């Protein structure tokens, strides 16, 4: 009987500890992830600015052997505005293609904005 009471008390304490770790509850359907993609010329340097989940502008200056660049930020909420700006530092031109994709939870990414031969792109999550 004593072992049973000790086991029951231990189970109660473990349950209380685990449930207190999850005090922050949110509806997962309101959280999204944003993927920024840029296609440029191989072996050229690109300056890429994109909006982070903290609503700050992040600068990446990189060279890629295949000309492909991709960055994912999140989680973000409905109303988040994704900004993407890219330019070729070596040639001074625009990227070949830019896109902003959005996914909710673990669903697949969906292209929400896409452009060719432009310097900037923007999309606001409205769903």
N, C-alpha and C positions, 0 to 999 in steps of 0.2 A: 504494500500500500504506500509505503514511504517513497519507493522508487517511482511509483505512478504519479504521486504529487510533485516530486522533483521534475519529472519529465513534463508534466502539464505546466508547471511554472516556467520551465525553460522555453516551452513552445509559445506561451503567452508573451514572454519577454522578447523572443525572436520576432514574433508577429508585430509587436509594438515598435520594435526597432526598424524593421523593414518598412512598415507603413509610414513612419515619420520621415523616412528618406524621400518619400514621394509626395511631399506636401504641396509641391507646385504641380497643378494639373492644368492641362490645356487641351484644346480640341485640335488634334493633329490635322484636320482638314483645312485649317487656316494657315498652315505652314508650307512654304514653297522653297524650292531651290532654283537658282538661276545659273545657266551655263552660257558663257560668252565664248564665241568662236570667231576666229579670224583666219582667213586664208590669204597668204601673201606669196611673194616670190621666194623660192628656195634660196637659202644662204644669204638672205638680205636681213638687215636689222630693222625691227619695227618697234615703235613707241606705241604702247597700248595703255589706255586709261579705261578703267571700269569702276563701277560703283560697288563697294563692299556691302556686306550685311549690316555694317555700322553706319551706312549712308555716307561713307567717305570715298574720295577718289583715290584709287590705287594706280600707280604707274609701274609698268613692267617694260623693260627695254631688252629685247632678246633677238637672237638669231636662231633660226631653225633650219635644219637640212632639208626638210620637206615643205617648209613654209606654212605649217599648221600650228595654230596656237589655240588653247582652250583653257578656260578658268571657270570653276564652279564656286558660287557663294551661297550661303544660307546657313540656317533657315532664315527666311524673311516672311513678312506678312502681307496680306492683301493691301494694296496701296503703295507698295514699294515700287520706285521708279528706277529701272535699270538703264544706265547710260554706258555706251561703248564708243570709244574714239580710237582710231588706229591710223598711223601714217608710217610710210617707209622712210626711215632715217637715212638710208643710203641713196635712194633715188628721189626722195621728196614727194612721192605720190601717195595716192590712196591705196588701201588694201584691195585685193581682187574681190573678196566677199567677206561680209560680216553678218553674224546672226546672234540673236538673243533667244534662248530656249528656256522654257519654264516647266518644272514638274511639281506635282503636289505629292507629298510624302514620298513613297517609293515607286510611284507611277512613272512611266516613261517620259522623257523630255519631249516637248512639243515646240516646234518653231513658232515664235510669236512675232518676231520682226526679222527681216532679212533684207540686205541691200548689196548691190555690186558697185564697185568703183566709187565709193563714198567715204567720207572721213568720219562720220558719226551716225549713231543709231540709238533709239530710245524706245522703251516699252514700259508701261505701268501695269502692274498686276491688278486686274479688276474682278477676277472670278471669285 
